[in-house]
Every structure is written in C-alpha cells, then in structure tokens.
C-alpha cells in the first residue's frame, strides 16, 4: 500500500469541551403560557363558517344524497349512490341537477332509472324541480363503487 492511502491514527489525552450555547432572549414560562392563552382565546372565539345548504355538507345537499341512497339498482343489491352511478349533484335556487350514468348503455332500467331519480330528488323538501343529465363518458366501472358497496358485494 502506498503511504498516501494509509489511515493515520493519532492518540490524544483529552479534548476541550465545546462552548455552551447561550440564549439571550428567553421567554419565561408565564410569558409563554400567556401568549398561548391569547392564541387559544381568539381561536375558540371564532365562529364556524356558515355552510351553504346547497353545497356539499349543507342540509339540502345531504337530503338529496340521502334520497339517492334510497334508490337501488334492481340487478345489484346496492344503492345507486354507493354504486358510483351519481357523478355530480348541483342545487341552485331549488333546482337540482343530477349528473349520472348507468352500469351499461344496455341496462334494462335505462329508461326508468333517470325518471325515478328525478321523482325522488324532486320530492326532497326544498327542491322545487329536479333534472337528470344521463351521461356515458366517463363510463361506469367497478372502481366508482364506495367501499361499503364493495363490502356488500364481497369485493373487499
């Protein structure tokens, strides 16, 4: 081995202790606690943002979703919402627009299912009229199903 590639070892008797860290502007415990209390008082005093009843999380929106969950596909023992057939729900001034699909274009309920959705959603208190927009793109697939639907069908 050449000399420049050798590991050199040096033995020492002692090493100087490193200097201790100094913190000049330290808050005392009461000051720190008071600052946290001020923060929490403001946080706890803040009122929650009002939820639009027509948007996700609103009472009317949730009532429409619950109405959709009462409609079952006649061939599959799962409601159409958990089955993933509902793509979108919009509610504006009492008008509900439901965008949905069916499992296949040749579904035996292709003519009756949209009408049933319109009737059920239109019957929700607060909804004046309902409209269904039946789409085929994107096509429905089993990945659209909720975990509850997959569990019900033994797919989990």
C-alpha positions as CSV (number, residue, x, y, z in Angstrom):
1,X,0.0,0.0,0.0
2,X,1.2,3.5,-0.7
3,X,1.8,5.9,2.1
4,X,-0.9,8.4,1.0
5,X,-3.6,5.7,1.1
6,X,-2.8,4.7,4.7
7,X,-5.1,5.6,7.6
8,X,-3.2,7.6,10.2
9,X,-4.2,7.3,13.8
10,X,-3.3,10.0,16.4
11,X,-3.8,9.4,20.1
12,X,-4.8,12.3,22.3
13,X,-5.0,12.7,26.1
14,X,-8.1,15.0,26.2
15,X,-10.3,17.2,24.2
16,X,-11.5,20.7,25.1
17,X,-15.3,20.8,25.9
18,X,-17.3,22.7,23.3
19,X,-18.6,26.1,24.4
20,X,-22.1,26.1,25.9
21,X,-24.9,27.6,23.8
22,X,-26.2,30.9,25.1
23,X,-29.8,32.1,24.5
24,X,-30.2,35.8,25.3
25,X,-33.9,36.4,24.8
26,X,-35.6,33.6,26.6
27,X,-39.3,33.8,27.4
28,X,-40.2,32.9,30.9
29,X,-42.8,30.1,31.4
30,X,-45.6,32.5,32.4
31,X,-44.9,34.8,29.4
32,X,-45.0,31.8,27.1
33,X,-48.2,30.5,28.7
34,X,-49.9,33.9,28.4
35,X,-49.1,34.0,24.7
36,X,-50.6,30.6,24.1
37,X,-53.7,31.6,26.1
38,X,-54.2,34.7,23.9
39,X,-54.0,32.5,20.8
40,X,-56.5,30.0,22.1
41,X,-59.0,32.6,23.2
42,X,-59.0,34.0,19.6
43,X,-59.3,30.5,18.1
44,X,-62.1,29.4,20.4
45,X,-64.0,32.7,20.0
46,X,-64.0,32.4,16.2
47,X,-67.4,31.3,14.8
48,X,-67.5,28.4,12.3
49,X,-68.0,29.4,8.7
50,X,-71.6,29.1,7.6
51,X,-72.3,26.1,5.4
52,X,-74.3,26.8,2.2
53,X,-77.3,24.4,2.4
54,X,-77.0,23.9,-1.3
55,X,-73.3,22.8,-1.3
56,X,-71.5,19.7,-0.1
57,X,-72.2,19.4,3.7
58,X,-75.3,21.5,3.6
59,X,-78.7,20.2,4.8
60,X,-80.4,20.3,1.4
61,X,-77.5,18.7,-0.4
62,X,-77.3,15.9,2.2
63,X,-81.1,15.4,2.0
64,X,-80.7,14.9,-1.8
65,X,-77.8,12.5,-1.3
66,X,-80.0,10.5,1.2
67,X,-82.8,10.4,-1.3
68,X,-80.4,9.0,-3.9
69,X,-79.2,6.4,-1.4
70,X,-82.8,5.1,-1.2
71,X,-82.8,4.1,-4.9
72,X,-81.4,0.7,-5.6
73,X,-80.2,-0.9,-8.8
74,X,-82.7,-3.8,-9.5
75,X,-79.9,-6.2,-10.5
76,X,-77.3,-5.3,-7.8
77,X,-78.4,-5.0,-4.1
78,X,-76.6,-1.7,-3.7
79,X,-78.0,1.9,-3.9
80,X,-77.1,3.9,-6.9
81,X,-75.0,6.5,-4.9
82,X,-72.7,3.9,-3.4
83,X,-72.6,2.0,-6.7
84,X,-71.0,5.2,-8.1
85,X,-73.6,5.9,-10.7
86,X,-74.0,9.5,-9.4
87,X,-71.3,11.8,-10.8
88,X,-72.4,15.2,-9.6
89,X,-75.2,16.9,-7.7
90,X,-75.8,20.7,-8.1
91,X,-78.5,22.7,-6.4
92,X,-79.3,26.3,-7.4
93,X,-82.4,28.1,-6.2
94,X,-84.4,25.0,-5.6
95,X,-83.4,23.4,-8.9
96,X,-81.4,20.2,-8.5
97,X,-79.3,18.9,-11.4
98,X,-78.1,15.3,-11.0
99,X,-75.4,14.0,-13.4
100,X,-75.4,10.2,-13.5
101,X,-74.6,7.2,-15.6
102,X,-75.7,3.6,-15.6
103,X,-73.6,0.4,-15.4
104,X,-74.1,-0.1,-19.2
105,X,-75.9,1.6,-22.0
106,X,-78.0,-1.6,-22.4
107,X,-79.1,-1.5,-18.8
108,X,-82.7,-2.7,-18.5
109,X,-83.6,0.3,-16.4
110,X,-82.1,2.9,-18.8
111,X,-85.4,4.5,-19.4
112,X,-87.0,4.2,-15.9
113,X,-84.0,4.9,-13.6
114,X,-83.5,8.6,-14.6
115,X,-87.2,9.2,-14.2
116,X,-87.1,7.6,-10.7
117,X,-84.1,9.8,-9.8
118,X,-86.0,12.9,-10.9
119,X,-89.1,12.0,-8.9
120,X,-87.2,11.1,-5.7
121,X,-84.9,14.2,-5.8
122,X,-87.8,16.4,-6.7
123,X,-89.7,15.1,-3.6
124,X,-87.0,16.3,-1.2
125,X,-88.3,19.3,0.8
126,X,-86.6,22.5,-0.5
127,X,-86.1,21.2,-4.1
128,X,-88.5,22.8,-6.5
129,X,-87.7,20.7,-9.5
130,X,-85.1,18.1,-10.4
131,X,-83.4,17.3,-13.7
132,X,-81.2,14.3,-14.6
133,X,-78.4,14.5,-17.0
134,X,-77.6,11.0,-18.1
135,X,-74.0,10.6,-19.4
136,X,-71.9,7.8,-20.7
137,X,-68.5,9.5,-20.5
138,X,-66.7,8.6,-18.4
139,X,-68.1,5.1,-18.5
140,X,-69.0,3.5,-15.2
141,X,-66.5,1.0,-13.8
142,X,-66.4,-1.0,-10.5
143,X,-63.7,1.4,-9.3
144,X,-66.5,4.0,-8.9
145,X,-68.1,2.0,-6.1
146,X,-67.8,3.0,-2.4
147,X,-66.0,0.7,0.0
148,X,-69.4,-0.1,1.5
149,X,-70.7,-1.3,-1.8
150,X,-67.6,-3.4,-2.4
151,X,-68.0,-4.9,1.0
152,X,-71.7,-5.7,0.3
153,X,-70.8,-7.4,-2.9
154,X,-67.9,-9.3,-1.4
155,X,-65.3,-7.5,-3.5
156,X,-63.2,-6.4,-0.4
